[in-house]
Amino acid sequence: MKKPLTYRVLLIEEPEGGFTVNVPALQGCITYGENLSHAMEMAKEAIEGYVELLKEQGQPIPDDSNTFEYSITLAS
């Protein structure tokens, strides 16, 4: 059974509305959604397409399963 691939996505709320989505483990994998739900849907599509292309090219498939992320807030 294949191990599921896990990817961290960064969502940036755009001033004009919507969200830009960046997938750090997949260089250049960036998409956009009109709202959070749409952004996550588009991220999944972008990741699937990116991974499929890597497979077709015989490239290794990176993932974020061993990546941990924390946010640190500083007083301004």
PATI-226391 format. One record per residue (C-alpha): x, y, z; residue in three letters. Coordinates in steps of 0.05 Angstrom, whole numbers. Example, Ala and Ser with C-alpha at 12.3 -4.5 7.8 and 13.67 -1.06 7.14 Angstrom:
2
+--------+--------+--------+--------+
|     c1 |     c2 |     c3 | residu |
+--------+--------+--------+--------+
|    246 |    -90 |    156 |    ala |
|    273 |    -21 |    143 |    ser |
+--------+--------+--------+--------+
***
This chain:
76
+--------+--------+--------+--------+
|     c1 |     c2 |     c3 | residu |
+--------+--------+--------+--------+
|      0 |      0 |      0 |    met |
|     27 |     68 |    -19 |    lys |
|     41 |    120 |     34 |    lys |
|     -3 |    182 |     27 |    pro |
|     33 |    245 |      7 |    leu |
|     25 |    305 |     53 |    thr |
|     36 |    377 |     32 |    tyr |
|     37 |    441 |     72 |    arg |
|      1 |    499 |     38 |    val |
|     10 |    573 |     53 |    leu |
|    -51 |    617 |     42 |    leu |
|    -42 |    691 |     32 |    ile |
|   -104 |    734 |     35 |    glu |
|   -102 |    783 |    -22 |    glu |
|   -123 |    856 |    -12 |    pro |
|   -169 |    853 |    -73 |    glu |
|   -201 |    789 |    -47 |    gly |
|   -187 |    715 |    -52 |    gly |
|   -126 |    676 |    -32 |    phe |
|    -60 |    659 |    -64 |    thr |
|    -37 |    589 |    -47 |    val |
|     36 |    567 |    -46 |    asn |
|     60 |    495 |    -37 |    val |
|    132 |    503 |    -11 |    pro |
|    153 |    430 |    -22 |    ala |
|    135 |    436 |    -96 |    leu |
|    176 |    493 |   -124 |    gln |
|    133 |    539 |   -166 |    gly |
|     67 |    505 |   -147 |    cys |
|     23 |    566 |   -136 |    ile |
|    -51 |    576 |   -148 |    thr |
|   -109 |    622 |   -129 |    tyr |
|   -179 |    614 |   -100 |    gly |
|   -236 |    663 |    -92 |    glu |
|   -248 |    640 |    -21 |    asn |
|   -216 |    591 |     28 |    leu |
|   -256 |    531 |      4 |    ser |
|   -241 |    546 |    -69 |    his |
|   -167 |    560 |    -53 |    ala |
|   -160 |    491 |    -20 |    met |
|   -196 |    458 |    -79 |    glu |
|   -149 |    493 |   -127 |    met |
|    -89 |    473 |    -84 |    ala |
|   -108 |    400 |    -87 |    lys |
|   -115 |    404 |   -163 |    glu |
|    -48 |    439 |   -170 |    ala |
|    -13 |    389 |   -126 |    ile |
|    -43 |    330 |   -163 |    glu |
|    -21 |    358 |   -230 |    gly |
|     49 |    374 |   -205 |    tyr |
|     58 |    304 |   -175 |    val |
|     32 |    271 |   -238 |    glu |
|     82 |    310 |   -280 |    leu |
|    139 |    290 |   -234 |    leu |
|    118 |    217 |   -240 |    lys |
|    115 |    222 |   -316 |    glu |
|    185 |    251 |   -317 |    gln |
|    212 |    198 |   -269 |    gly |
|    229 |    251 |   -217 |    gln |
|    228 |    239 |   -142 |    pro |
|    164 |    259 |   -107 |    ile |
|    177 |    305 |    -48 |    pro |
|    127 |    313 |      9 |    asp |
|    120 |    349 |     75 |    asp |
|    104 |    290 |    120 |    ser |
|    165 |    304 |    164 |    asn |
|    157 |    380 |    165 |    thr |
|    132 |    416 |    226 |    phe |
|    111 |    489 |    227 |    glu |
|    100 |    537 |    283 |    tyr |
|     83 |    611 |    285 |    ser |
|    116 |    658 |    333 |    ile |
|     82 |    723 |    350 |    thr |
|    123 |    782 |    375 |    leu |
|     94 |    843 |    409 |    ala |
|    100 |    904 |    364 |    ser |
+--------+--------+--------+--------+
***
